């Protein structure tokens, strides 16, 4: 509807991957060049990790554009395959006769042998085969192990099959499993797609507009870019959705300037604004509950009667916490974490004056933690703070079992859903230490299915966060 209004030849912000609209900024171009280099050098297995909507599928579409014709590309878009069916799927992609054979049905060994022979024939003709697996975080561990066996197909000098795993951050957790550690050792290159910064979003919007024929000055006002970056979290797919709706809103107003109000209208139409407002309400509630519980043990003076009303805390959990003695940390400490000091040895902390100050304290602590933590360390993701799951916040954070964890809790926004935040616990020198500590967590905490995360992954995803804007958001 708005193409003629803005002088465009095609929609600039469609979400389907179009190689003509590939944006090389935000290190996407560098990642693509590195991928091409790794594949042409026969460097074994490669991994590309990024949040939902960060541009992984676009990289898949760009590889055939950059690789020479002698390279044959195989796609596996459905990762939920068994070890037997993945071999069949690859044989089908290569159009091997055995993939069409019905009676008798070929067994696992026969399919593997047929694949090996076909790959050897292509290698003899100086041809190369590359297998791209999308959504690899959803692949069963047994199937990942089968992928490792496929990587064993090689000559004395070259791999016969190059494999690229594209997945969300959960792929890192799967690869950390000890049962497939041999596969993890085969991955020679790992690339990470981080969200765009605010300036990167501005460049991205301008690039997309001009790629489809726009020739005027930038249509997105600085305030509109700020709003768009805030709600899209630097993710390309969400940026496309909001930018498209903002253009439509400006067209409806018969203006060629995209203002902040047009972006807010796009956010409301997409359902992002309401989710974010609800997020802050429950995040403030959960963090205030967490830190006020700590203040109870650290304050020597009598608390005023209306102290808990200030944070709208439920009466029953608070009474339970006040009545309980400080929990001992002798059995809960780990080499990477100092034990929580008893109340008498700790300096008194004043109660937070407003919920917003409590939230700012935790965000600042989390920012400092990410800046100082070694990228080789690990942490435990305890749960999501979600407005749709406020029962987790009310029940889990108010439990007495959480008191021993309070000194090492950190908050980070989920880069894919503005209505969700992530709660992390601790810093550990190795995966083994983190996994051991996870097993020692109270059962009420383990009910939320916590898992180990590498801090380097969190540092990369948070590298483009605008912390000042985050702290300035209305609480």
C-alpha positions as CSV (number, residue, x, y, z in Angstrom):
1,X,0.0,0.0,0.0
2,X,2.8,2.4,0.8
3,X,5.3,1.6,-2.0
4,X,4.3,4.5,-4.3
5,X,4.0,6.9,-1.3
6,X,7.7,6.4,-0.4
7,X,8.9,5.7,-4.0
8,X,9.8,2.1,-3.4
9,X,10.2,-0.7,-6.0
10,X,9.5,-3.5,-3.5
11,X,8.7,-4.0,0.2
12,X,11.8,-3.2,2.2
13,X,11.1,-5.1,5.4
14,X,9.6,-8.4,4.4
15,X,10.6,-11.2,6.8
16,X,11.3,-13.9,4.2
17,X,15.1,-14.1,3.5
18,X,16.0,-12.3,0.3
19,X,19.7,-12.3,-0.6
20,X,19.2,-9.0,-2.4
21,X,18.5,-7.4,1.0
22,X,21.4,-9.0,2.9
23,X,22.8,-6.5,5.4
24,X,26.5,-6.8,5.9
25,X,26.6,-4.6,9.0
26,X,26.4,-5.9,12.6
27,X,29.3,-8.3,11.6
28,X,26.9,-10.3,9.4
29,X,29.1,-9.8,6.4
30,X,32.2,-10.8,8.3
31,X,30.5,-14.0,9.6
32,X,29.5,-14.8,6.0
33,X,33.1,-14.4,4.7
34,X,34.4,-16.5,7.6
35,X,31.9,-19.2,6.9
36,X,32.9,-19.3,3.2
37,X,36.6,-19.5,4.1
38,X,36.1,-22.3,6.6
39,X,34.0,-24.3,4.2
40,X,36.4,-23.9,1.3
41,X,39.3,-24.8,3.5
42,X,37.6,-28.1,4.6
43,X,37.7,-27.2,8.3
44,X,35.3,-29.9,9.4
45,X,32.2,-28.8,11.4
46,X,31.1,-25.2,11.9
47,X,28.6,-23.8,14.3
48,X,26.5,-20.6,14.0
49,X,24.6,-19.5,17.1
50,X,22.0,-16.6,17.3
51,X,18.7,-15.8,18.9
52,X,15.4,-16.2,17.1
53,X,15.2,-13.7,14.3
54,X,18.9,-12.7,14.3
55,X,19.6,-13.7,10.7
56,X,20.7,-17.3,10.7
57,X,18.3,-18.3,7.8
58,X,19.5,-15.4,5.7
59,X,23.1,-16.7,6.1
60,X,21.9,-20.1,4.8
61,X,20.4,-18.4,1.7
62,X,23.6,-16.3,1.2
63,X,26.0,-19.2,1.2
64,X,25.0,-20.5,-2.3
65,X,25.5,-17.0,-3.6
66,X,29.1,-16.9,-2.3
67,X,30.3,-20.5,-2.7
68,X,31.6,-21.6,-6.1
69,X,29.5,-23.8,-8.4
70,X,31.6,-26.9,-7.5
71,X,30.1,-26.8,-4.0
72,X,26.8,-28.7,-3.7
73,X,24.5,-27.4,-0.9
74,X,22.3,-29.8,1.1
75,X,19.6,-28.4,3.4
76,X,18.0,-30.0,6.4
77,X,15.3,-27.7,7.7
78,X,13.7,-30.3,10.0
79,X,16.1,-31.2,12.8
80,X,13.8,-33.6,14.7
81,X,15.0,-36.7,12.9
82,X,16.2,-40.1,14.2
83,X,19.7,-41.3,13.5
84,X,18.3,-43.6,10.7
85,X,16.0,-41.0,9.1
86,X,18.7,-38.3,9.0
87,X,20.8,-40.6,6.7
88,X,17.7,-41.2,4.6
89,X,17.1,-37.4,4.4
90,X,20.6,-36.7,3.3
91,X,20.5,-39.4,0.7
92,X,17.2,-38.0,-0.6
93,X,18.8,-34.5,-0.8
94,X,21.6,-36.0,-2.9
95,X,19.1,-37.8,-5.1
96,X,20.7,-41.2,-4.5
97,X,18.8,-44.2,-5.8
98,X,18.9,-45.9,-2.5
99,X,16.7,-43.2,-1.0
100,X,13.9,-44.2,-3.4
101,X,14.2,-47.9,-2.7
102,X,11.2,-49.3,-0.9
103,X,11.5,-53.1,-1.0
104,X,13.6,-54.3,0.6
105,X,14.0,-51.2,2.7
106,X,17.7,-50.4,3.0
107,X,19.2,-50.6,6.5
108,X,21.4,-48.1,8.3
109,X,24.7,-49.6,7.1
110,X,23.6,-49.7,3.5
111,X,22.5,-46.1,3.4
112,X,25.8,-45.0,5.1
113,X,27.8,-47.0,2.5
114,X,25.8,-45.4,-0.4
115,X,26.5,-42.0,1.0
116,X,30.2,-42.7,1.4
117,X,30.5,-43.9,-2.2
118,X,28.6,-40.9,-3.6
119,X,30.8,-38.5,-1.6
120,X,34.0,-40.2,-2.9
121,X,32.8,-39.9,-6.5
122,X,32.1,-36.2,-6.0
123,X,35.5,-35.7,-4.4
124,X,37.2,-37.4,-7.4
125,X,35.5,-34.8,-9.6
126,X,36.8,-32.0,-7.4
127,X,33.3,-31.4,-6.1
128,X,32.5,-30.5,-2.5
129,X,29.3,-31.2,-0.5
130,X,28.1,-28.9,2.3
131,X,25.3,-29.9,4.7
132,X,23.4,-27.0,6.3
133,X,21.3,-28.0,9.4
134,X,18.9,-25.3,10.6
135,X,17.3,-25.2,14.0
136,X,20.0,-27.6,15.2
137,X,19.1,-26.9,18.9
138,X,16.0,-29.2,18.3
139,X,18.0,-32.1,17.2
140,X,18.0,-35.2,19.5
141,X,21.4,-36.1,21.1
142,X,21.5,-39.5,19.3
143,X,21.0,-37.7,16.0
144,X,23.8,-35.3,16.8
145,X,26.0,-38.3,17.5
146,X,25.1,-39.6,14.0
147,X,26.2,-36.3,12.6
148,X,29.6,-36.8,14.2
149,X,29.9,-40.2,12.5
150,X,29.1,-38.6,9.2
151,X,32.0,-36.2,9.8
152,X,34.3,-39.3,9.9
153,X,33.8,-39.7,6.1
154,X,37.1,-38.4,4.8
155,X,40.1,-39.1,2.7
156,X,43.7,-38.9,3.9
157,X,43.6,-35.2,3.4
158,X,40.1,-33.9,3.1
159,X,36.7,-34.2,4.7
160,X,34.1,-35.6,2.3
161,X,31.2,-33.7,3.9
162,X,31.3,-30.2,5.5
163,X,28.6,-29.7,8.1
164,X,27.3,-26.3,9.4
165,X,25.0,-26.3,12.5
166,X,22.7,-23.3,12.8
167,X,20.9,-23.0,16.1
168,X,19.6,-20.9,19.0
169,X,21.7,-20.5,22.2
170,X,20.1,-23.7,23.5
171,X,22.4,-25.5,21.0
172,X,25.3,-24.6,23.3
173,X,23.6,-26.4,26.2
174,X,23.0,-29.5,24.1
175,X,26.6,-29.6,22.9
176,X,27.8,-29.3,26.5
177,X,26.3,-32.7,27.2
178,X,29.1,-35.1,28.1
179,X,27.5,-37.9,26.0
180,X,28.4,-36.0,22.8
181,X,31.7,-34.4,23.8
182,X,33.4,-36.0,20.8
183,X,31.1,-34.0,18.5
184,X,31.9,-30.8,20.4
185,X,35.6,-31.4,19.8
186,X,35.0,-31.7,16.0
187,X,33.6,-28.1,15.8
188,X,36.5,-26.1,14.5
189,X,34.8,-22.7,14.1
190,X,32.0,-21.1,16.1
191,X,30.2,-17.9,15.1
192,X,27.8,-15.8,17.0
193,X,25.1,-13.4,15.6
194,X,24.7,-10.6,18.2
195,X,21.7,-8.1,18.1
196,X,22.2,-4.8,16.4
197,X,23.1,-1.7,18.4
198,X,20.9,1.4,18.1
199,X,23.3,2.9,15.5
200,X,23.3,-0.5,13.7
201,X,19.5,-0.4,13.5
202,X,19.6,3.0,12.0
203,X,22.1,1.8,9.3
204,X,20.0,-1.3,8.7
205,X,16.8,0.7,8.2
206,X,18.5,3.1,5.8
207,X,20.1,0.2,3.9
208,X,16.9,-1.7,3.4
209,X,15.0,1.4,2.2
210,X,17.7,2.3,-0.4
211,X,18.0,-1.3,-1.5
212,X,14.4,-1.2,-2.9
213,X,14.7,2.2,-4.6
214,X,14.3,4.9,-1.9
215,X,16.4,8.0,-2.8
216,X,15.3,10.7,-0.3
217,X,16.6,11.6,3.2
218,X,16.2,9.1,6.0
219,X,12.5,8.6,6.8
220,X,13.1,7.4,10.3
221,X,13.4,10.1,12.9
222,X,16.0,9.6,15.7
223,X,13.2,9.2,18.3
224,X,11.6,6.6,16.1
225,X,14.8,4.6,15.8
226,X,15.3,4.7,19.5
227,X,11.8,3.3,20.1
228,X,12.2,0.7,17.4
229,X,15.6,-0.5,18.8
230,X,14.1,-0.6,22.3
231,X,11.2,-2.8,21.3
232,X,12.9,-4.9,18.6
233,X,15.9,-5.6,20.9
234,X,18.2,-5.3,17.9
235,X,16.8,-8.5,16.3
236,X,16.4,-8.3,12.5
237,X,13.1,-10.1,12.2
238,X,11.4,-8.0,14.8
239,X,12.9,-4.9,13.4
240,X,11.4,-5.8,10.0
241,X,7.9,-6.3,11.5
242,X,7.9,-3.1,13.3
243,X,9.4,-1.0,10.5
244,X,6.9,-2.3,8.0
245,X,4.0,-1.4,10.3
246,X,5.5,2.0,11.0
247,X,5.7,2.7,7.3
248,X,2.1,1.8,7.0
249,X,1.2,4.1,9.9
250,X,3.0,7.0,8.3
251,X,1.3,6.3,5.0
252,X,-2.1,6.5,6.9
253,X,-1.1,9.9,8.3
254,X,0.0,11.0,4.8
255,X,3.5,11.9,6.0
256,X,6.9,10.8,4.7
257,X,8.6,11.0,8.2
258,X,8.4,8.0,10.5
259,X,8.0,9.4,14.0
260,X,8.1,7.8,17.4
261,X,4.3,7.7,17.5
262,X,4.2,5.6,14.4
263,X,6.6,3.1,15.9
264,X,4.5,3.0,19.1
265,X,1.4,2.3,17.0
266,X,3.3,-0.5,15.3
267,X,4.3,-1.9,18.7
268,X,0.8,-1.8,19.9
269,X,-0.4,-3.5,16.8
270,X,2.2,-6.2,17.3
271,X,1.3,-6.7,21.0
272,X,4.8,-5.8,22.2
273,X,4.0,-2.8,24.3
274,X,1.5,-4.5,26.6
275,X,3.8,-7.4,27.1
276,X,6.7,-5.1,28.0
277,X,4.6,-3.1,30.5
278,X,3.5,-6.2,32.2
279,X,7.1,-7.4,32.2
280,X,8.3,-4.5,34.2
281,X,5.4,-4.8,36.7
282,X,6.3,-8.4,37.5
283,X,10.0,-7.9,37.3
284,X,9.9,-5.1,39.8
285,X,7.7,-7.3,42.0
286,X,10.0,-10.3,41.8
287,X,13.3,-8.4,42.4
288,X,11.8,-6.3,45.2
289,X,10.6,-9.5,46.9
290,X,14.1,-11.0,46.5
291,X,16.1,-8.1,47.9
292,X,13.7,-7.1,50.6
293,X,14.0,-10.6,52.0
294,X,17.8,-10.0,52.2
295,X,17.2,-6.7,53.9
296,X,15.1,-8.3,56.7
297,X,18.2,-10.3,57.9
298,X,20.6,-7.4,57.5
299,X,18.6,-4.6,59.2
300,X,19.1,-4.5,63.0
301,X,16.3,-2.0,63.6
302,X,12.6,-2.7,63.8
303,X,11.0,-2.5,60.4
304,X,8.0,-0.2,60.1
305,X,4.6,-1.8,59.9
306,X,4.0,-0.5,56.4
307,X,7.3,-1.7,55.0
308,X,5.9,-4.6,53.0
309,X,2.9,-2.7,51.8
310,X,5.4,-0.5,50.0
311,X,6.3,-3.4,47.7
312,X,2.8,-5.0,47.7
313,X,4.3,-8.3,49.0
314,X,1.9,-11.1,49.9
315,X,1.7,-11.5,53.7
316,X,2.1,-15.3,54.1
317,X,5.4,-15.7,52.4
318,X,6.8,-12.7,54.2
319,X,5.8,-14.0,57.6
320,X,7.4,-17.3,56.8
321,X,10.7,-15.6,55.8
322,X,10.8,-13.4,58.9
323,X,10.1,-16.3,61.3
324,X,12.8,-18.5,59.8
325,X,16.5,-18.2,61.0
326,X,19.2,-17.5,58.5
327,X,19.9,-20.6,56.4
328,X,23.4,-22.1,56.8
329,X,25.5,-22.1,53.7
330,X,28.1,-24.6,54.9
331,X,26.6,-27.3,52.6
332,X,25.8,-25.1,49.7
333,X,29.0,-23.3,48.9
334,X,31.1,-24.1,45.8
335,X,34.8,-23.4,45.0
336,X,33.6,-20.6,42.6
337,X,31.3,-18.9,45.0
338,X,32.0,-17.5,48.5
339,X,29.5,-18.5,51.2
340,X,26.9,-16.0,52.2
341,X,28.1,-14.2,55.3
342,X,25.9,-14.3,58.4
343,X,23.8,-11.3,59.2
344,X,26.0,-10.1,62.1
345,X,29.1,-10.0,59.9
346,X,27.5,-8.1,57.0
347,X,27.1,-4.3,56.8
348,X,23.5,-3.1,57.2
349,X,21.8,-2.3,53.9
350,X,19.2,0.3,53.9
351,X,15.8,-0.8,52.5
352,X,15.3,0.3,48.9
353,X,13.3,3.5,48.7
354,X,11.3,2.6,45.6
355,X,10.9,-0.6,43.5
356,X,12.8,1.2,40.6
357,X,15.9,1.6,42.7
358,X,15.8,-2.1,43.6
359,X,15.6,-2.9,39.9
360,X,18.4,-0.6,39.0
361,X,20.7,-2.2,41.6
362,X,20.2,-5.6,40.1
363,X,20.6,-4.4,36.6
364,X,23.8,-2.6,37.5
365,X,25.2,-5.6,39.3
366,X,24.4,-7.8,36.3
367,X,26.1,-5.4,33.9
368,X,29.2,-5.3,36.1
369,X,29.2,-9.0,36.4
370,X,29.1,-9.6,32.6
371,X,32.0,-7.1,32.2
372,X,34.2,-8.7,34.8
373,X,33.4,-12.4,34.4
374,X,35.9,-14.5,32.4
375,X,34.5,-15.7,29.1
376,X,35.6,-19.2,29.9
377,X,33.3,-19.4,33.0
378,X,29.8,-20.8,33.3
379,X,26.6,-19.8,35.1
380,X,23.3,-21.4,35.8
381,X,20.1,-20.1,34.3
382,X,17.5,-20.6,37.0
383,X,14.3,-19.5,35.3
384,X,12.4,-16.9,33.2
385,X,10.6,-14.0,34.9
386,X,7.5,-13.9,32.7
387,X,4.4,-11.9,33.1
388,X,2.4,-14.9,32.0
389,X,4.0,-17.1,34.7
390,X,3.9,-14.9,37.7
391,X,3.3,-18.0,39.8
392,X,7.0,-18.8,39.3
393,X,8.0,-15.4,40.6
394,X,5.7,-15.5,43.6
395,X,6.4,-19.0,44.7
396,X,10.0,-19.5,43.8
397,X,11.6,-16.3,44.8
398,X,9.7,-16.2,48.1
399,X,10.9,-19.6,49.1
400,X,13.3,-19.8,52.0
401,X,15.5,-22.1,49.9
402,X,16.3,-19.1,47.7
403,X,17.9,-17.1,50.5
404,X,21.4,-18.8,50.1
405,X,21.4,-17.8,46.4
406,X,20.6,-14.1,46.7
407,X,24.2,-12.8,46.8
408,X,24.9,-14.3,43.3
409,X,21.6,-13.7,41.4
410,X,21.7,-11.7,38.1
411,X,19.1,-10.5,35.7
412,X,19.3,-10.2,31.9
413,X,16.6,-9.4,29.3
414,X,15.6,-12.0,26.9
415,X,16.7,-10.8,23.5
416,X,13.9,-12.6,21.7
417,X,10.9,-11.7,23.9
418,X,10.5,-8.4,25.6
419,X,8.0,-10.0,28.0
420,X,10.6,-12.3,29.5
421,X,13.7,-11.9,31.6
422,X,16.2,-14.5,32.6
423,X,17.4,-15.1,36.2
424,X,21.0,-16.5,36.5
425,X,22.9,-17.8,39.5
426,X,26.6,-17.8,40.2
427,X,29.9,-18.0,38.3
428,X,31.8,-21.3,38.0
429,X,35.2,-22.0,36.5
430,X,34.1,-25.1,34.6
431,X,31.0,-26.8,33.3
432,X,31.6,-29.7,35.8
433,X,31.5,-27.3,38.8
434,X,28.4,-25.6,37.5
435,X,26.6,-28.9,36.8
436,X,27.5,-30.1,40.3
437,X,26.2,-26.9,41.9
438,X,23.0,-27.3,39.8
439,X,22.4,-30.7,41.4
440,X,22.8,-29.2,44.9
441,X,20.1,-26.6,44.3
442,X,17.0,-26.9,46.4
443,X,14.3,-29.1,44.8
444,X,11.9,-26.1,44.5
445,X,14.5,-24.3,42.4
446,X,15.3,-27.4,40.3
447,X,11.6,-27.7,39.5
448,X,12.0,-24.8,37.1
449,X,14.5,-26.9,35.1
450,X,17.6,-24.8,35.4
451,X,20.5,-25.5,33.1
452,X,24.2,-24.5,32.7
453,X,25.1,-21.6,30.3
454,X,28.5,-20.4,29.2
455,X,29.0,-16.8,30.2
456,X,30.7,-16.0,26.9
457,X,27.4,-16.6,25.1
458,X,25.6,-14.2,27.5
459,X,28.4,-11.6,27.0
460,X,28.0,-11.7,23.2
461,X,24.2,-11.4,23.3
462,X,24.4,-8.5,25.8
463,X,27.2,-6.7,24.0
464,X,24.8,-4.4,22.2
465,X,22.4,-3.8,25.0
466,X,21.9,-0.1,25.7
467,X,22.2,-0.3,29.5
468,X,21.5,3.4,30.0
469,X,18.2,3.1,28.1
470,X,17.4,-0.1,30.0
471,X,17.9,1.7,33.3
472,X,15.9,4.7,32.2
473,X,12.8,2.7,31.2
474,X,9.7,3.6,33.2
475,X,9.5,1.3,36.2
